[in-house]
Amino acid sequence: MAKALDQEMQDYFTRLNDAEKKSVIQMLKTFLKGRKEGVARQTLEEYNSEVEEADSDIEAGNFVAHEDIMKRYGLKH
């Protein structure tokens, strides 16, 4: 399957003009740049701990309400 996809990609790419090729290459670079190498999976315990920490922050009043953000940036609902 991967070889078929590679061939299809090559077929389409060769049909593009230079400007389009540059655009596709930039897009691919952006996709690859966004990947994080060697990222460890988060455990359920770590996830739950982060949720509990966030809940504690909210209970302590450490948050900004949606309405306040909308006002701050002059946005309407």
The first five atom37 places (N, CA, C, CB, O) and aatype in JSON, in Angstrom:
{
  "aatype": [12, 0, 11, 0, 10, 3, 5, 6, 12, 5, 3, 18, 13, 16, 1, 10, 2, 3, 0, 6, 11, 11, 15, 19, 9, 5, 12, 10, 11, 16, 13, 10, 11, 7, 1, 11, 6, 7, 19, 0, 1, 5, 16, 10, 6, 6, 18, 2, 15, 6, 19, 6, 6, 0, 3, 15, 3, 9, 6, 0, 7, 2, 13, 19, 0, 8, 6, 3, 9, 12, 11, 1, 18, 7, 10, 11, 8],
  "atom_mask": [
    [1, 1, 1, 1, 1],
    [1, 1, 1, 1, 1],
    [1, 1, 1, 1, 1],
    [1, 1, 1, 1, 1],
    [1, 1, 1, 1, 1],
    [1, 1, 1, 1, 1],
    [1, 1, 1, 1, 1],
    [1, 1, 1, 1, 1],
    [1, 1, 1, 1, 1],
    [1, 1, 1, 1, 1],
    [1, 1, 1, 1, 1],
    [1, 1, 1, 1, 1],
    [1, 1, 1, 1, 1],
    [1, 1, 1, 1, 1],
    [1, 1, 1, 1, 1],
    [1, 1, 1, 1, 1],
    [1, 1, 1, 1, 1],
    [1, 1, 1, 1, 1],
    [1, 1, 1, 1, 1],
    [1, 1, 1, 1, 1],
    [1, 1, 1, 1, 1],
    [1, 1, 1, 1, 1],
    [1, 1, 1, 1, 1],
    [1, 1, 1, 1, 1],
    [1, 1, 1, 1, 1],
    [1, 1, 1, 1, 1],
    [1, 1, 1, 1, 1],
    [1, 1, 1, 1, 1],
    [1, 1, 1, 1, 1],
    [1, 1, 1, 1, 1],
    [1, 1, 1, 1, 1],
    [1, 1, 1, 1, 1],
    [1, 1, 1, 1, 1],
    [1, 1, 1, 0, 1],
    [1, 1, 1, 1, 1],
    [1, 1, 1, 1, 1],
    [1, 1, 1, 1, 1],
    [1, 1, 1, 0, 1],
    [1, 1, 1, 1, 1],
    [1, 1, 1, 1, 1],
    [1, 1, 1, 1, 1],
    [1, 1, 1, 1, 1],
    [1, 1, 1, 1, 1],
    [1, 1, 1, 1, 1],
    [1, 1, 1, 1, 1],
    [1, 1, 1, 1, 1],
    [1, 1, 1, 1, 1],
    [1, 1, 1, 1, 1],
    [1, 1, 1, 1, 1],
    [1, 1, 1, 1, 1],
    [1, 1, 1, 1, 1],
    [1, 1, 1, 1, 1],
    [1, 1, 1, 1, 1],
    [1, 1, 1, 1, 1],
    [1, 1, 1, 1, 1],
    [1, 1, 1, 1, 1],
    [1, 1, 1, 1, 1],
    [1, 1, 1, 1, 1],
    [1, 1, 1, 1, 1],
    [1, 1, 1, 1, 1],
    [1, 1, 1, 0, 1],
    [1, 1, 1, 1, 1],
    [1, 1, 1, 1, 1],
    [1, 1, 1, 1, 1],
    [1, 1, 1, 1, 1],
    [1, 1, 1, 1, 1],
    [1, 1, 1, 1, 1],
    [1, 1, 1, 1, 1],
    [1, 1, 1, 1, 1],
    [1, 1, 1, 1, 1],
    [1, 1, 1, 1, 1],
    [1, 1, 1, 1, 1],
    [1, 1, 1, 1, 1],
    [1, 1, 1, 0, 1],
    [1, 1, 1, 1, 1],
    [1, 1, 1, 1, 1],
    [1, 1, 1, 1, 1]
  ],
  "atom_positions": [
    [[0.82, -1.2, 0.0], [0.0, 0.0, 0.0], [0.86, 1.25, 0.0], [-0.93, 0.0, 1.2], [0.56, 2.2, -0.72]],
    [[1.93, 1.26, 0.81], [2.78, 2.45, 0.89], [3.4, 2.78, -0.45], [3.88, 2.26, 1.94], [3.52, 3.95, -0.82]],
    [[3.8, 1.75, -1.19], [4.41, 1.99, -2.5], [3.4, 2.6, -3.45], [4.97, 0.69, -3.08], [3.75, 3.46, -4.26]],
    [[2.15, 2.17, -3.37], [1.1, 2.73, -4.22], [0.88, 4.2, -3.89], [-0.22, 1.95, -4.06], [0.71, 5.03, -4.78]],
    [[0.88, 4.53, -2.6], [0.73, 5.93, -2.19], [1.91, 6.76, -2.65], [0.58, 6.02, -0.67], [1.74, 7.89, -3.12]],
    [[3.11, 6.22, -2.5], [4.31, 6.93, -2.95], [4.24, 7.2, -4.45], [5.57, 6.12, -2.62], [4.59, 8.29, -4.9]],
    [[3.8, 6.23, -5.2], [3.7, 6.39, -6.65], [2.64, 7.43, -7.01], [3.37, 5.04, -7.32], [2.85, 8.26, -7.89]],
    [[1.5, 7.37, -6.32], [0.44, 8.35, -6.57], [0.93, 9.76, -6.26], [-0.81, 8.02, -5.74], [0.66, 10.7, -7.0]],
    [[1.64, 9.9, -5.14], [2.19, 11.2, -4.77], [3.14, 11.7, -5.85], [2.92, 11.12, -3.41], [3.08, 12.86, -6.26]],
    [[4.0, 10.83, -6.31], [4.96, 11.19, -7.36], [4.24, 11.59, -8.64], [5.92, 10.01, -7.64], [4.61, 12.57, -9.29]],
    [[3.21, 10.84, -9.0], [2.45, 11.15, -10.22], [1.83, 12.54, -10.15], [1.36, 10.1, -10.45], [1.91, 13.31, -11.11]],
    [[1.2, 12.86, -9.03], [0.59, 14.18, -8.89], [1.64, 15.28, -8.83], [-0.29, 14.23, -7.63], [1.49, 16.33, -9.44]],
    [[2.7, 15.02, -8.1], [3.74, 16.04, -7.91], [4.37, 16.44, -9.24], [4.82, 15.54, -6.95], [4.65, 17.62, -9.47]],
    [[4.59, 15.48, -10.11], [5.23, 15.8, -11.39], [4.33, 16.62, -12.3], [5.64, 14.52, -12.1], [4.81, 17.22, -13.26]],
    [[3.05, 16.65, -12.03], [2.1, 17.45, -12.83], [2.06, 18.92, -12.4], [0.71, 16.86, -12.73], [1.52, 19.76, -13.13]],
    [[2.62, 19.24, -11.25], [2.56, 20.6, -10.73], [3.58, 21.5, -11.39], [2.77, 20.6, -9.22], [4.63, 21.05, -11.86]],
    [[3.25, 22.82, -11.42], [4.26, 23.77, -11.88], [5.19, 24.08, -10.72], [3.59, 25.09, -12.43], [4.96, 23.62, -9.6]],
    [[6.24, 24.86, -10.96], [7.26, 25.11, -9.93], [6.68, 25.8, -8.7], [8.38, 25.96, -10.5], [7.04, 25.45, -7.57]],
    [[5.8, 26.76, -8.9], [5.21, 27.46, -7.76], [4.38, 26.5, -6.91], [4.33, 28.64, -8.24], [4.43, 26.55, -5.68]],
    [[3.62, 25.64, -7.56], [2.81, 24.67, -6.83], [3.69, 23.66, -6.1], [1.86, 23.93, -7.79], [3.39, 23.27, -4.97]],
    [[4.78, 23.25, -6.73], [5.71, 22.32, -6.08], [6.3, 22.94, -4.83], [6.83, 21.91, -7.05], [6.41, 22.28, -3.79]],
    [[6.7, 24.21, -4.91], [7.25, 24.9, -3.73], [6.22, 24.94, -2.61], [7.7, 26.32, -4.1], [6.55, 24.75, -1.44]],
    [[4.97, 25.2, -2.98], [3.91, 25.26, -1.98], [3.71, 23.9, -1.31], [2.6, 25.72, -2.63], [3.56, 23.83, -0.09]],
    [[3.7, 22.84, -2.1], [3.52, 21.49, -1.55], [4.7, 21.13, -0.65], [3.38, 20.45, -2.68], [4.52, 20.55, 0.42]],
    [[5.9, 21.47, -1.08], [7.08, 21.17, -0.26], [7.01, 21.91, 1.07], [8.37, 21.55, -1.02], [7.33, 21.35, 2.11]],
    [[6.59, 23.18, 1.03], [6.47, 23.94, 2.27], [5.42, 23.31, 3.18], [6.1, 25.41, 1.97], [5.62, 23.23, 4.39]],
    [[4.32, 22.87, 2.61], [3.27, 22.22, 3.39], [3.8, 20.95, 4.05], [2.05, 21.9, 2.51], [3.55, 20.7, 5.23]],
    [[4.54, 20.15, 3.29], [5.11, 18.91, 3.84], [6.1, 19.21, 4.96], [5.8, 18.11, 2.74], [6.12, 18.51, 5.97]],
    [[6.91, 20.24, 4.78], [7.85, 20.63, 5.84], [7.1, 21.01, 7.1], [8.74, 21.79, 5.38], [7.52, 20.68, 8.21]],
    [[5.98, 21.73, 6.93], [5.18, 22.13, 8.08], [4.61, 20.91, 8.8], [4.04, 23.07, 7.64], [4.62, 20.85, 10.03]],
    [[4.11, 19.95, 8.03], [3.6, 18.71, 8.64], [4.68, 18.03, 9.45], [3.07, 17.75, 7.55], [4.45, 17.65, 10.6]],
    [[5.85, 17.87, 8.87], [6.93, 17.15, 9.54], [7.5, 17.92, 10.72], [8.04, 16.84, 8.55], [7.89, 17.32, 11.72]],
    [[7.54, 19.23, 10.61], [8.04, 20.06, 11.71], [7.14, 19.94, 12.93], [8.14, 21.54, 11.27], [7.6, 20.01, 14.07]],
    [[5.84, 19.75, 12.69], [4.88, 19.65, 13.78], [4.96, 18.36, 14.56], [0.0, 0.0, 0.0], [4.4, 18.25, 15.65]],
    [[5.64, 17.38, 14.01], [5.77, 16.1, 14.71], [6.76, 16.22, 15.85], [6.22, 14.99, 13.74], [7.76, 16.93, 15.76]],
    [[6.47, 15.53, 16.9], [7.38, 15.5, 18.03], [8.04, 14.14, 18.06], [6.65, 15.81, 19.37], [7.37, 13.11, 18.16]],
    [[9.33, 14.14, 17.97], [10.08, 12.88, 17.98], [10.19, 12.35, 19.4], [11.49, 13.07, 17.38], [10.44, 13.1, 20.34]],
    [[9.99, 11.07, 19.55], [10.22, 10.42, 20.82], [9.33, 10.86, 21.96], [0.0, 0.0, 0.0], [9.74, 10.82, 23.12]],
    [[8.13, 11.28, 21.66], [7.22, 11.7, 22.72], [6.67, 10.47, 23.41], [6.08, 12.59, 22.15], [6.12, 9.57, 22.77]],
    [[6.82, 10.45, 24.71], [6.31, 9.32, 25.48], [4.8, 9.46, 25.65], [7.01, 9.23, 26.87], [4.27, 10.56, 25.8]],
    [[4.12, 8.34, 25.62], [2.68, 8.36, 25.84], [2.4, 8.75, 27.28], [2.05, 6.99, 25.5], [3.13, 8.39, 28.2]],
    [[1.33, 9.49, 27.45], [0.93, 9.9, 28.78], [0.15, 8.76, 29.43], [0.07, 11.2, 28.73], [-0.73, 8.15, 28.81]],
    [[0.49, 8.47, 30.67], [-0.24, 7.42, 31.38], [-1.57, 7.96, 31.87], [0.61, 6.86, 32.56], [-1.77, 9.17, 31.96]],
    [[-2.46, 7.06, 32.19], [-3.76, 7.45, 32.74], [-3.57, 8.2, 34.05], [-4.65, 6.22, 32.95], [-4.3, 9.16, 34.33]],
    [[-2.61, 7.77, 34.84], [-2.35, 8.44, 36.12], [-1.87, 9.88, 35.89], [-1.29, 7.65, 36.92], [-2.3, 10.79, 36.61]],
    [[-1.0, 10.08, 34.91], [-0.52, 11.43, 34.6], [-1.66, 12.31, 34.11], [0.6, 11.38, 33.55], [-1.78, 13.47, 34.51]],
    [[-2.5, 11.75, 33.25], [-3.65, 12.49, 32.74], [-4.57, 12.9, 33.88], [-4.42, 11.63, 31.7], [-4.97, 14.06, 33.98]],
    [[-4.91, 11.94, 34.74], [-5.8, 12.22, 35.86], [-5.2, 13.27, 36.79], [-6.11, 10.95, 36.64], [-5.92, 14.12, 37.31]],
    [[-3.9, 13.21, 37.0], [-3.23, 14.19, 37.84], [-3.35, 15.59, 37.25], [-1.76, 13.81, 38.02], [-3.59, 16.55, 37.97]],
    [[-3.17, 15.7, 35.93], [-3.3, 17.0, 35.28], [-4.73, 17.53, 35.35], [-2.85, 16.9, 33.81], [-4.94, 18.73, 35.54]],
    [[-5.7, 16.64, 35.22], [-7.1, 17.05, 35.33], [-7.39, 17.54, 36.75], [-8.05, 15.88, 34.96], [-8.05, 18.56, 36.93]],
    [[-6.91, 16.82, 37.74], [-7.11, 17.23, 39.13], [-6.46, 18.58, 39.41], [-6.55, 16.17, 40.09], [-7.03, 19.42, 40.1]],
    [[-5.26, 18.79, 38.86], [-4.57, 20.07, 39.04], [-5.37, 21.2, 38.39], [-3.14, 20.0, 38.43], [-5.51, 22.28, 38.97]],
    [[-5.9, 20.95, 37.2], [-6.7, 21.96, 36.51], [-7.98, 22.26, 37.3], [-7.05, 21.5, 35.09], [-8.37, 23.41, 37.43]],
    [[-8.62, 21.21, 37.82], [-9.82, 21.41, 38.63], [-9.51, 22.25, 39.87], [-10.41, 20.06, 39.05], [-10.3, 23.11, 40.24]],
    [[-8.37, 22.01, 40.49], [-7.96, 22.79, 41.66], [-7.75, 24.25, 41.3], [-6.68, 22.21, 42.28], [-8.15, 25.14, 42.04]],
    [[-7.12, 24.49, 40.15], [-6.93, 25.86, 39.69], [-8.26, 26.56, 39.49], [-6.12, 25.88, 38.38], [-8.43, 27.72, 39.89]],
    [[-9.2, 25.87, 38.88], [-10.52, 26.46, 38.63], [-11.21, 26.77, 39.95], [-11.39, 25.53, 37.78], [-11.78, 27.85, 40.12]],
    [[-11.18, 25.82, 40.89], [-11.8, 26.03, 42.19], [-11.17, 27.19, 42.94], [-11.71, 24.76, 43.03], [-11.84, 27.88, 43.71]],
    [[-9.86, 27.43, 42.71], [-9.16, 28.53, 43.37], [-9.36, 29.86, 42.64], [-7.67, 28.22, 43.46], [-8.85, 30.89, 43.07]],
    [[-10.1, 29.82, 41.54], [-10.36, 31.05, 40.8], [-9.29, 31.41, 39.79], [0.0, 0.0, 0.0], [-9.28, 32.52, 39.27]],
    [[-8.38, 30.5, 39.52], [-7.3, 30.75, 38.56], [-7.75, 30.41, 37.14], [-6.04, 29.94, 38.94], [-7.33, 29.4, 36.57]],
    [[-8.6, 31.25, 36.59], [-9.08, 31.06, 35.22], [-9.59, 32.39, 34.69], [-10.2, 29.96, 35.17], [-9.78, 33.34, 35.45]],
    [[-9.82, 32.45, 33.4], [-10.41, 33.62, 32.77], [-11.69, 33.15, 32.1], [-9.42, 34.3, 31.74], [-11.68, 32.21, 31.31]],
    [[-12.79, 33.82, 32.41], [-14.08, 33.43, 31.85], [-14.13, 33.7, 30.35], [-15.22, 34.18, 32.56], [-13.48, 34.62, 29.85]],
    [[-14.91, 32.92, 29.66], [-15.07, 33.06, 28.21], [-15.54, 34.47, 27.86], [-16.07, 32.01, 27.68], [-15.03, 35.07, 26.91]],
    [[-16.5, 34.98, 28.61], [-17.02, 36.31, 28.34], [-15.92, 37.37, 28.45], [-18.17, 36.64, 29.3], [-15.89, 38.32, 27.67]],
    [[-15.02, 37.21, 29.43], [-13.93, 38.16, 29.61], [-12.96, 38.13, 28.43], [-13.17, 37.87, 30.9], [-12.47, 39.18, 28.0]],
    [[-12.69, 36.97, 27.91], [-11.82, 36.86, 26.72], [-12.49, 37.52, 25.53], [-11.5, 35.37, 26.41], [-11.84, 38.24, 24.77]],
    [[-13.78, 37.28, 25.37], [-14.51, 37.89, 24.26], [-14.45, 39.42, 24.35], [-15.98, 37.42, 24.24], [-14.22, 40.09, 23.35]],
    [[-14.64, 39.96, 25.56], [-14.57, 41.41, 25.75], [-13.16, 41.92, 25.5], [-15.02, 41.79, 27.16], [-12.97, 42.95, 24.84]],
    [[-12.16, 41.22, 26.01], [-10.77, 41.64, 25.89], [-10.37, 41.81, 24.42], [-9.85, 40.63, 26.56], [-9.63, 42.74, 24.08]],
    [[-10.85, 40.92, 23.58], [-10.46, 40.96, 22.17], [-11.54, 41.54, 21.26], [-10.12, 39.57, 21.7], [-11.46, 41.46, 20.04]],
    [[-12.56, 42.14, 21.88], [-13.6, 42.8, 21.11], [-14.4, 41.86, 20.22], [0.0, 0.0, 0.0], [-14.79, 42.23, 19.11]],
    [[-14.62, 40.66, 20.69], [-15.35, 39.66, 19.9], [-16.79, 39.55, 20.4], [-14.65, 38.28, 19.97], [-17.07, 39.8, 21.57]],
    [[-17.67, 39.17, 19.5], [-19.08, 39.0, 19.85], [-19.44, 37.54, 19.81], [-19.99, 39.81, 18.9], [-18.84, 36.76, 19.07]],
    [[-20.4, 37.16, 20.61], [-20.86, 35.76, 20.67], [-21.59, 35.4, 19.42], [-21.77, 35.52, 21.88], [-22.06, 34.27, 19.28]]
  ]
}
